[in-house]
Amino acid sequence: MTSGHPGRVVSYFADDPPAPPHLAISRLTEHPTTVEAFLARHEVPIVEGRYCTFLHRGEADEVRLVHRIVGLPGRLPMRRLAGTDLWHGVLELPEGSRLETWKDSYALYDNDRMWNLIDVLGKIAARHEVTHASVALAWLLARSEVSTIIVGARTVGQLQDNLKALDVKLGADDVKALDAASKPDWGYPQSFIERLQPW
């Protein structure tokens, strides 16, 4: 478990001690119920104060959380709930962290459309052997209406990763998949206008 002094992130994953007992995932571990019932009661990730629980469901030999949190290993091994196909890991974030501060804003993007877009980005990133961010930036650079992009790198590592976008050559199928996955649903009257005059 990483150091718990102020400003540091504490992890409760496969290589760490169990998560605090008051968390939802801990109660599930101590009082097993159906995974379906548990997932039906909670939105994922489960945010409980400064604690954020990440879940993955599926048969696998190992599952790791890939993240970009300074001070933690880049790929944290998740812990499997015995007798199930549910994997979990908990991060305790420092007071004032972006997740705690912006959790209401994050909720606006926690939907099927955005998660599908992340999946599409991930598949393309894997084919090109780069990160999600590199693909996203390369996609923007490939758009004729975009003259420049401004990156929000906070570390040298993030900047170097962003610059890799310059070497990513997206194919037509990549761009088509990203365009489709990211197309916004404007609703009425945009939907009515598009039926009369498609863009």
C-alpha positions as CSV (number, residue, x, y, z in Angstrom):
1,M,0.0,0.0,0.0
2,T,1.4,3.4,-0.9
3,S,2.1,6.0,1.8
4,G,-0.9,7.6,3.3
5,H,0.6,11.0,4.1
6,P,-1.3,14.1,2.9
7,G,-1.4,14.6,-0.9
8,R,-0.7,10.9,-1.7
9,V,-3.0,8.4,-3.2
10,V,-3.5,5.1,-1.2
11,S,-4.3,2.0,-3.1
12,Y,-6.2,-1.2,-2.0
13,F,-5.6,-3.6,-4.9
14,A,-4.4,-7.2,-5.1
15,D,-1.0,-6.5,-3.7
16,D,-2.4,-4.3,-0.9
17,P,-4.2,-4.9,2.4
18,P,-8.1,-5.2,2.2
19,A,-10.1,-2.1,1.6
20,P,-11.6,-0.3,4.7
21,P,-14.6,-2.3,6.0
22,H,-17.2,0.5,5.6
23,L,-17.0,0.5,1.8
24,A,-19.6,-1.2,-0.3
25,I,-17.1,-3.6,-1.8
26,S,-15.9,-4.7,1.6
27,R,-19.5,-5.4,2.7
28,L,-20.0,-7.5,-0.4
29,T,-16.8,-9.4,0.5
30,E,-17.9,-10.1,4.0
31,H,-21.6,-10.8,3.3
32,P,-21.7,-12.3,-0.2
33,T,-24.8,-11.7,-2.3
34,T,-25.3,-11.9,-6.1
35,V,-23.0,-9.9,-8.2
36,E,-26.0,-8.8,-10.3
37,A,-27.8,-7.4,-7.2
38,F,-24.6,-5.5,-6.1
39,L,-24.0,-4.0,-9.5
40,A,-27.7,-3.0,-9.8
41,R,-27.4,-1.0,-6.6
42,H,-24.2,0.9,-7.5
43,E,-22.9,3.1,-10.3
44,V,-19.4,2.3,-11.4
45,P,-16.9,3.6,-10.3
46,I,-18.4,3.6,-6.8
47,V,-17.4,6.9,-5.2
48,E,-17.7,7.0,-1.4
49,G,-16.2,10.2,-0.1
50,R,-12.5,10.0,-0.9
51,Y,-12.7,6.4,-1.8
52,C,-13.2,5.3,-5.4
53,T,-13.9,1.6,-6.2
54,F,-13.2,0.3,-9.7
55,L,-14.9,-2.8,-10.9
56,H,-14.5,-5.2,-13.8
57,R,-16.6,-8.2,-14.5
58,G,-15.3,-11.1,-16.7
59,E,-13.4,-14.3,-16.7
60,A,-9.6,-13.7,-16.7
61,D,-6.4,-14.8,-15.2
62,E,-5.5,-11.3,-14.2
63,V,-7.1,-7.8,-14.5
64,R,-5.2,-4.6,-14.1
65,L,-6.3,-1.0,-13.8
66,V,-4.5,1.3,-16.2
67,H,-4.3,4.8,-15.0
68,R,-2.1,8.0,-14.9
69,I,-1.9,8.8,-11.2
70,V,1.4,10.2,-10.1
71,G,3.0,8.2,-7.4
72,L,1.4,4.8,-8.2
73,P,2.4,2.0,-10.5
74,G,0.9,2.5,-14.0
75,R,-1.0,-0.8,-14.0
76,L,-2.5,-1.9,-10.7
77,P,-3.6,-5.6,-10.4
78,M,-7.2,-5.9,-9.3
79,R,-8.4,-8.3,-6.7
80,R,-10.9,-11.0,-7.6
81,L,-14.0,-11.6,-5.4
82,A,-13.7,-15.3,-4.5
83,G,-16.1,-17.5,-6.4
84,T,-17.2,-14.8,-8.8
85,D,-16.0,-13.1,-12.0
86,L,-16.0,-9.7,-10.3
87,W,-12.7,-7.9,-9.9
88,H,-12.2,-4.8,-7.8
89,G,-9.7,-2.3,-6.6
90,V,-10.0,0.9,-4.4
91,L,-8.1,4.1,-4.4
92,E,-8.2,6.5,-1.5
93,L,-7.7,10.0,-3.0
94,P,-6.3,12.9,-1.1
95,E,-8.7,15.6,0.1
96,G,-9.2,18.2,-2.7
97,S,-8.4,15.7,-5.5
98,R,-9.9,16.3,-8.9
99,L,-12.2,13.3,-8.6
100,E,-13.6,14.5,-5.3
101,T,-13.9,18.1,-6.5
102,W,-15.4,17.3,-9.9
103,K,-17.4,14.2,-9.1
104,D,-20.7,15.9,-10.1
105,S,-19.1,16.9,-13.4
106,Y,-17.8,13.4,-13.9
107,A,-21.3,12.0,-13.5
108,L,-22.3,13.9,-16.7
109,Y,-19.9,11.7,-18.7
110,D,-20.6,8.5,-16.9
111,N,-22.9,7.0,-19.6
112,D,-22.9,4.2,-22.1
113,R,-22.0,6.5,-25.0
114,M,-18.8,7.8,-23.3
115,W,-17.7,4.3,-22.2
116,N,-18.3,3.0,-25.7
117,L,-16.1,5.8,-27.0
118,I,-13.3,4.8,-24.5
119,D,-13.6,1.2,-25.7
120,V,-13.2,2.3,-29.3
121,L,-10.2,4.4,-28.4
122,G,-8.7,1.5,-26.5
123,K,-9.0,-0.9,-29.4
124,I,-7.4,1.5,-31.8
125,A,-4.7,2.4,-29.3
126,A,-3.8,-1.3,-28.9
127,R,-3.5,-1.8,-32.6
128,H,-1.1,1.2,-32.9
129,E,0.6,0.3,-29.6
130,V,0.0,3.8,-28.1
131,T,-2.2,5.2,-25.4
132,H,-5.8,6.4,-25.5
133,A,-4.6,10.0,-25.3
134,S,-2.2,9.6,-28.3
135,V,-5.0,8.3,-30.4
136,A,-7.4,11.0,-29.3
137,L,-4.9,13.7,-30.2
138,A,-4.0,12.1,-33.5
139,W,-7.7,11.9,-34.4
140,L,-8.0,15.7,-33.8
141,L,-4.9,16.4,-35.8
142,A,-6.4,14.4,-38.7
143,R,-9.5,16.6,-38.9
144,S,-9.4,19.2,-41.6
145,E,-11.3,21.7,-39.5
146,V,-8.8,21.6,-36.7
147,S,-5.8,24.0,-37.1
148,T,-4.2,23.3,-33.8
149,I,-4.7,21.6,-30.5
150,I,-3.8,22.6,-26.9
151,V,-2.7,19.7,-24.6
152,G,-3.1,19.8,-20.9
153,A,0.1,17.8,-19.9
154,R,1.1,18.3,-16.3
155,T,4.2,16.1,-16.3
156,V,7.1,15.5,-18.7
157,G,5.8,11.9,-19.1
158,Q,2.3,13.1,-20.1
159,L,3.9,15.6,-22.6
160,Q,6.0,12.9,-24.2
161,D,3.0,10.7,-24.5
162,N,1.0,13.5,-26.1
163,L,3.8,14.2,-28.6
164,K,3.6,10.6,-29.8
165,A,0.3,11.6,-31.4
166,L,2.4,13.2,-34.2
167,D,3.7,9.7,-35.2
168,V,0.3,8.0,-35.1
169,K,-1.2,7.5,-38.6
170,L,-4.8,6.6,-38.3
171,G,-6.4,4.7,-41.1
172,A,-9.8,5.5,-42.7
173,D,-11.5,2.8,-40.7
174,D,-10.0,4.2,-37.4
175,V,-11.3,7.7,-38.2
176,K,-14.7,6.3,-39.2
177,A,-15.0,4.3,-36.0
178,L,-14.0,7.3,-33.8
179,D,-16.4,9.7,-35.7
180,A,-19.3,7.3,-35.2
181,A,-18.6,6.6,-31.5
182,S,-18.2,10.3,-30.7
183,K,-21.1,11.7,-32.7
184,P,-23.2,13.8,-30.3
185,D,-26.9,13.3,-29.9
186,W,-28.2,16.8,-30.2
187,G,-31.9,15.9,-30.0
188,Y,-34.6,18.1,-31.3
189,P,-34.5,20.3,-33.4
190,Q,-31.1,19.0,-34.7
191,S,-32.5,15.5,-35.3
192,F,-35.4,17.0,-37.4
193,I,-33.0,19.2,-39.4
194,E,-30.7,16.3,-40.2
195,R,-33.6,14.3,-41.6
196,L,-34.3,17.1,-44.0
197,Q,-30.8,18.1,-44.8
198,P,-28.1,15.6,-43.8
199,W,-24.7,17.1,-43.2
